Amino acid sequence: MRTCQWCSKSGWFLKLTKDGLCPTCEADVKSRIIHATQVLNESMRLLKKSKDLDLRLSKSKVAIEKLRDLLPYFQKGLVRLKPSPQEWVMRIHSEQRKIVNQHIGTLMNDSIKRAQQSTNAAQRSAVFEVVQDGIHKYSEYLGKANAKRWQSKIEIEQGYLVKDLENSANKKSERDIALDQYKETLAMMRAEFAGSREQVLEIRRIEKLITDLGGQLPEPLKKESDSNKSNADKEPSAASHKHQIIIPQKKTGTS
């Protein structure tokens, strides 16, 4: 007795096609298989070739839907697929996770670069919002484990970048260290000034080093005589034209 592969209709004189379908099922089944196969092939092509993430994910869903449509025909031997529809669905799910993880990774790297360019702690943390939005948007493709992993990475990077900013703020630059040393040296030389030509030249040299580094010369200390304020002359300084240092001249023979 002959039996249709699709509707299971049986009969001794039932006519069947080479695929084992009765005349009633042949046209409808073949039409469904052809349509599902065409849509599947086009969806897989866009999944592989397109650069648009949302389009790729959308077509991956269509491909899975058509594979599930073809599964009953595959199980009855009416359509040949290699690998099986079940295996194809697993591969597509894997591809979905892969391309979404790549996208989140790109967002993360871009956010880190933007954060490093900012000198504000709040802004450094805020740039990662786009990554968090991506995790939320594509959570169904990432899965809980991957979403949690990316969220942890965000928190680690935020903490590191904010800490790095704090360290940078507390760390003096080589220029600032040099300026502090020069200013300290200048203060000591001014305090010990005895009026010699060598001291004057050295003070001027230190002052030039400070100004060359973009520093501001400290004001010279003011001193007064204990006995008479009228004799309280300012200590010689090369800080500015207001505090000129008189360079002692060598005595010449009497004329």
C-alpha positions, 0 to 999 in steps of 0.5 A: 500500500502506498502512503504519502510522505507528508499527509500519510494518506494511503491507498493501493492505487494512490499516485505518488511523486518520486519524493513520495508525495500525493498529488494533493500535497505535491504543489503545496509542499514544494512551494513551501520548501522552495520559499523557505529555502530561498529566504534562508539562503538570502538571510544567511548571505546578509548575515555574513556580508552585511556591516550593519549589526542590526540587519545581521541580527534581524536576518539571523532571526529570519534564518532560524525561523525558516530552518524551523519551518524546514525541520518537519520536511527534513525529518520526513526526508523531503528536503536535504540540509547539511548540517541538519536544521538543528545544527544550523540553528546552534551555529547561528546562535553562536554567530549572534553572540560572536558579532554582538561581543565584537560590537560591545568590545569596539564600544568598550575600546572607543569609550576607554580612549575617550575617557583617557582624553578627559580630565574630569572623573565624572566624564570618564565614568559617563563615557561608558554609558554607551557600552551599558546601553549596548549590553542592555540592547543586545542582552538576548544575544549576549546571554546572562554570563557575557552581559555580566562579564562586560558589566564587570569590565566596565566597573573595573575600567571606570575604577582604574581610569578614575584612580589614574586621574587622581594619581595624576592630579597628586603627582608633580611633573618634572617641571614643577619639581625643578621649579620648586628646587630652583625657588628654594635655592633662590630663597637661600641665596637671597637670604645669604646675600653678602653683596659679592659679584659672584652671588649676584651673577648666580642669583640672576642665573637661577632667576633665568632658569625659573622664568625659562620654565614658565615660573613666576619669581617669588617676591624678595624678603623685606628686612628692617633694621632694629635700630632705625627704620629709616635705614631699613634698606631692602635686601638686594635682589635680581627679581625685578627692576624694582629690586636692583642689585648694585654690583660692587665695582673694583677699586682703581688706584687713586688719581 
